[in-house]
Every structure is written in C-alpha cells, then in structure tokens.
Amino acid sequence: MMMHSDLMLALANDRRRELIAEAERAHVLASALRARRPKKDFAVRGQRAGSLVSPKPGAVVPAR
C-alpha cells in the first residue's frame, strides 16, 4: 500500500513538532532544576567556604 506524499509530509511535520516540543519541555525542566540548586560558594585561599570561615584573614591569632 502506498501512502500519498501529502500524507507522508503531514506525518513527518507532526513528528518533527512533537520532537521539538519534547526538547523544549526537557530544556525548561532542566533550567528549572538548575535554578533550584543552591549556589556554590567558592573556596578562598584553599579554605572551604561555609559558616565557619572568618571574614577577616587575621581573625585567628595565637594566644599570648
């Protein structure tokens, strides 16, 4: 059975639109998940970033 060329073109265009829509949904979902991730603080001078890091470099001095 042969299909009419217009029918084949319509099926191909529908499939193309479906693939584009699926790719857009995946892109939107990935960007939403990426936006929800917490931002990473970069280490300063080899120290791990976090709440225990002092803002002043000279804050820790030896006791006299």
C-alpha positions, 0 to 999 in steps of 0.5 A: 500500500502506498501512502500519498506524499501529502500524507507522508509530509503531514506525518513527518511535520507532526513528528518533527513538532512533537520532537521539538516540543519534547526538547523544549519541555526537557530544556525548561525542566532542566533550567528549572532544576538548575535554578533550584540548586543552591549556589556554590560558594567558592573556596578562598585561599584553599579554605572551604567556604561555609559558616565557619570561615572568618571574614577577616584573614587575621581573625585567628591569632595565637594566644599570648 
